[in-house]
Amino acid sequence: MFRPEGPTARELAVQALSSVEHGYDLLAPKFDHTPFRTPEPVLDAVAAALARTGAASGGYVDGLDLCCGTGAGVEVLARVCGRSVTGVDFSAGMLDVARTRAWPAVPRVSWVRADARALPFAPAFDLVVSFGAFGHFLPSELPGLFSQVRSVLRPGGSFVFPLIAPPRPASAGYWKLAGLDAVMRVRNALWRPPFVMYYRAFRLADVRRELTRAGFEVELTPLPEFGRRADGSPRVRMVVARAH
């Protein structure tokens, strides 16, 4: 799962016993060599889908990557936004790594350290994306999180993110994720500060309900690059939530 350049077992253990913020500060220099970074095929598929929707709607101007980490989502936005791209994250270490990378002069790329639950922006964006960050939010935090995203979007703007279909209960993947969640709950019951990373807490039905309550119209777009499961359902969807 990890490349040779990735973190050692000891480094992962130290991260796991830290807070989410400090843990990602520690992991940042090696984050791109771990399986926690969103895979390139997912990033490419979302970029292609955004290019199609942007062409149909007149294009995107200003984009925000929510919980940007080292900037994988910023790369996606840079392909489809014409004027500016902003990455926001609460880990100073992740932002430090992101700043060292080569970024295009157009669109303009900037970085802001802030908590996604208290975004320091006016309604300045017509596109917000996020990749792989939602496991760090408890279900009770989704209403506030989605309201924050809604508050920084211009009218008609979109909040977009990929959502992988959960494994079937009879599969090994299902029990692996269940085991990881159980370990995390035990860890948080016994150790402080907590490290919030639950792999099964972000459920589509809950997400659609809370997005609607926050003032979004929700559309699900299959990403054809990943095919369909045996029952015909998409393996990966792109959630497109448009602000009223």
C-alpha positions as CSV (number, residue, x, y, z in Angstrom):
1,M,0.0,0.0,0.0
2,F,2.8,2.4,0.8
3,R,5.7,3.4,-1.5
4,P,9.3,3.0,-0.2
5,E,9.3,6.8,0.1
6,G,6.3,6.8,2.3
7,P,6.1,6.9,6.1
8,T,7.5,4.2,8.3
9,A,5.4,2.2,10.7
10,R,6.7,4.3,13.6
11,E,5.8,7.5,11.9
12,L,2.3,6.3,11.2
13,A,1.9,5.3,14.9
14,V,3.0,8.7,16.0
15,Q,0.6,10.3,13.6
16,A,-2.3,8.0,14.8
17,L,-1.7,9.1,18.4
18,S,-1.8,12.8,17.5
19,S,-4.7,15.2,16.8
20,V,-5.9,15.3,13.2
21,E,-4.2,18.6,12.6
22,H,-0.8,17.7,14.1
23,G,-1.0,14.2,12.6
24,Y,-1.2,15.7,9.1
25,D,1.5,18.2,9.9
26,L,3.7,15.2,10.6
27,L,2.6,13.2,7.6
28,A,2.7,16.1,5.1
29,P,6.3,15.5,3.7
30,K,5.4,11.9,2.7
31,F,1.7,12.2,2.2
32,D,1.8,11.9,-1.6
33,H,3.5,8.5,-1.2
34,T,0.7,7.0,0.8
35,P,-2.7,5.5,-0.3
36,F,-4.5,8.4,1.6
37,R,-3.9,10.7,-1.4
38,T,-6.7,10.5,-3.9
39,P,-5.6,8.3,-6.9
40,E,-4.9,10.0,-10.2
41,P,-7.6,8.1,-12.1
42,V,-10.2,9.6,-9.8
43,L,-8.8,13.1,-10.1
44,D,-8.6,12.7,-13.9
45,A,-12.2,11.4,-14.1
46,V,-13.6,14.3,-12.1
47,A,-11.5,16.8,-14.1
48,A,-12.9,15.4,-17.3
49,A,-16.5,15.5,-16.0
50,L,-16.0,19.1,-14.8
51,A,-14.6,20.1,-18.2
52,R,-17.8,18.7,-19.8
53,T,-20.2,20.5,-17.4
54,G,-18.2,23.7,-17.5
55,A,-18.3,23.8,-21.3
56,A,-22.1,23.3,-21.1
57,S,-22.6,26.1,-18.6
58,G,-20.1,28.7,-19.8
59,G,-17.1,27.7,-17.8
60,Y,-15.9,28.0,-14.2
61,V,-14.0,31.2,-13.1
62,D,-13.0,30.9,-9.4
63,G,-12.5,27.5,-7.6
64,L,-11.9,26.4,-4.0
65,D,-10.4,23.1,-3.0
66,L,-11.8,22.3,0.5
67,C,-9.4,20.4,2.8
68,C,-6.8,20.6,0.0
69,G,-3.9,18.8,1.6
70,T,-0.9,18.9,-0.7
71,G,-3.0,20.2,-3.6
72,A,-4.4,17.2,-5.5
73,G,-7.8,19.0,-6.0
74,V,-6.1,22.2,-6.8
75,E,-4.6,20.4,-9.8
76,V,-8.1,19.5,-10.9
77,L,-9.4,23.1,-10.5
78,A,-6.4,24.5,-12.4
79,R,-7.6,22.6,-15.5
80,V,-11.1,24.0,-15.4
81,C,-11.1,27.4,-13.7
82,G,-10.2,30.5,-15.8
83,R,-9.2,33.1,-13.2
84,S,-8.2,31.8,-9.7
85,V,-7.9,28.7,-7.6
86,T,-7.7,28.6,-3.8
87,G,-6.6,25.7,-1.6
88,V,-7.8,25.7,2.1
89,D,-6.7,23.4,4.8
90,F,-6.1,23.5,8.6
91,S,-2.8,21.7,8.4
92,A,0.1,24.1,8.1
93,G,2.4,21.2,7.2
94,M,0.2,20.2,4.2
95,L,0.0,23.7,3.0
96,D,3.8,24.1,3.2
97,V,4.2,21.1,0.9
98,A,1.6,22.4,-1.5
99,R,3.4,25.7,-1.8
100,T,6.6,24.1,-2.9
101,R,5.0,22.5,-6.0
102,A,5.1,24.2,-9.4
103,W,1.7,25.8,-10.2
104,P,0.5,27.5,-13.3
105,A,0.5,31.3,-13.4
106,V,-3.0,31.3,-14.8
107,P,-5.2,30.6,-13.1
108,R,-3.8,32.3,-10.0
109,V,-3.2,29.8,-7.2
110,S,-3.3,30.8,-3.5
111,W,-3.3,29.0,-0.2
112,V,-5.3,29.7,3.1
113,R,-5.0,28.0,6.4
114,A,-8.5,27.7,7.9
115,D,-10.9,25.2,9.4
116,A,-13.5,24.0,6.8
117,R,-16.1,24.4,9.6
118,A,-15.4,28.2,9.7
119,L,-14.4,29.3,6.2
120,P,-13.0,32.9,6.0
121,F,-14.5,33.7,2.6
122,A,-17.2,35.8,1.1
123,P,-19.4,34.2,-1.7
124,A,-16.4,34.3,-4.0
125,F,-16.4,31.0,-5.8
126,D,-18.5,29.3,-8.5
127,L,-16.9,25.9,-7.9
128,V,-15.9,24.1,-4.7
129,V,-14.4,20.6,-4.8
130,S,-13.1,18.2,-2.1
131,F,-11.3,14.9,-2.3
132,G,-11.0,12.3,0.4
133,A,-11.6,14.5,3.4
134,F,-15.1,13.7,4.6
135,G,-14.0,10.9,6.9
136,H,-12.6,13.6,9.2
137,F,-16.0,15.0,10.0
138,L,-18.5,13.4,12.3
139,P,-22.1,13.0,10.9
140,S,-23.3,15.6,13.3
141,E,-20.9,18.1,11.7
142,L,-22.2,17.7,8.1
143,P,-25.0,20.4,8.4
144,G,-22.5,23.0,9.5
145,L,-19.9,21.9,7.0
146,F,-22.3,22.1,4.1
147,S,-23.7,25.4,5.3
148,Q,-20.2,26.8,5.2
149,V,-19.6,25.6,1.7
150,R,-23.0,27.1,0.6
151,S,-21.9,30.4,2.2
152,V,-18.8,30.8,0.0
153,L,-20.5,29.9,-3.3
154,R,-22.0,32.5,-5.6
155,P,-25.6,31.9,-6.6
156,G,-25.7,28.9,-9.0
157,G,-22.3,27.7,-8.0
158,S,-21.5,24.0,-7.5
159,F,-20.0,21.9,-4.8
160,V,-18.6,18.7,-6.4
161,F,-16.9,15.6,-5.0
162,P,-16.5,12.0,-6.0
163,L,-18.2,9.2,-4.0
164,I,-17.1,5.6,-4.3
165,A,-19.8,3.0,-3.8
166,P,-19.4,1.2,-0.4
167,P,-18.3,-2.5,-0.5
168,R,-21.0,-5.1,-0.1
169,P,-21.5,-6.6,3.4
170,A,-20.3,-10.0,2.3
171,S,-17.0,-8.7,0.9
172,A,-13.6,-8.6,2.5
173,G,-13.5,-4.8,1.8
174,Y,-16.6,-4.2,4.0
175,W,-15.1,-6.0,7.0
176,K,-11.8,-4.3,6.5
177,L,-13.4,-0.9,6.7
178,A,-15.6,-2.0,9.6
179,G,-12.4,-3.2,11.4
180,L,-10.6,0.1,10.8
181,D,-13.6,2.1,12.1
182,A,-13.7,-0.1,15.2
183,V,-10.0,0.4,15.9
184,M,-10.5,4.1,15.6
185,R,-13.4,4.2,18.0
186,V,-11.4,2.2,20.6
187,R,-8.4,4.5,20.1
188,N,-10.6,7.6,20.6
189,A,-12.2,6.1,23.7
190,L,-8.8,5.5,25.3
191,W,-6.6,8.3,24.0
192,R,-6.7,12.1,23.7
193,P,-6.7,14.1,21.6
194,P,-9.1,12.3,19.3
195,F,-8.2,11.5,15.7
196,V,-11.3,11.5,13.6
197,M,-11.1,9.3,10.6
198,Y,-14.1,7.0,10.1
199,Y,-14.4,5.2,6.8
200,R,-18.1,4.4,6.8
201,A,-19.6,7.5,8.3
202,F,-20.2,9.4,5.0
203,R,-23.3,7.8,3.7
204,L,-25.0,8.9,0.5
205,A,-28.5,9.1,1.9
206,D,-27.3,11.3,4.8
207,V,-25.2,13.4,2.5
208,R,-28.1,14.1,0.1
209,R,-30.4,15.0,2.9
210,E,-28.0,17.4,4.5
211,L,-27.0,19.0,1.2
212,T,-30.6,19.7,0.5
213,R,-31.2,21.2,3.9
214,A,-28.2,23.5,3.3
215,G,-29.8,24.9,0.2
216,F,-28.4,22.7,-2.6
217,E,-30.0,20.9,-5.5
218,V,-28.2,17.5,-5.7
219,E,-27.4,15.6,-8.9
220,L,-25.5,12.3,-9.1
221,T,-23.3,11.8,-12.2
222,P,-21.8,8.3,-12.8
223,L,-18.1,8.4,-13.7
224,P,-18.0,6.0,-16.6
225,E,-14.2,5.4,-16.3
226,F,-14.9,3.1,-13.3
227,G,-17.7,1.0,-14.8
228,R,-20.6,-0.5,-12.9
229,R,-21.1,-3.2,-10.2
230,A,-22.9,-6.4,-10.8
231,D,-26.3,-4.8,-9.9
232,G,-25.8,-2.1,-12.5
233,S,-25.0,0.7,-10.0
234,P,-22.0,3.0,-10.7
235,R,-18.8,2.1,-8.9
236,V,-18.0,5.8,-8.6
237,R,-20.3,8.8,-8.7
238,M,-19.7,12.5,-8.8
239,V,-21.9,14.4,-6.5
240,V,-22.9,17.8,-7.9
241,A,-24.6,20.0,-5.5
242,R,-25.8,23.4,-7.0
243,A,-26.5,26.4,-4.8
244,H,-30.0,27.8,-5.2
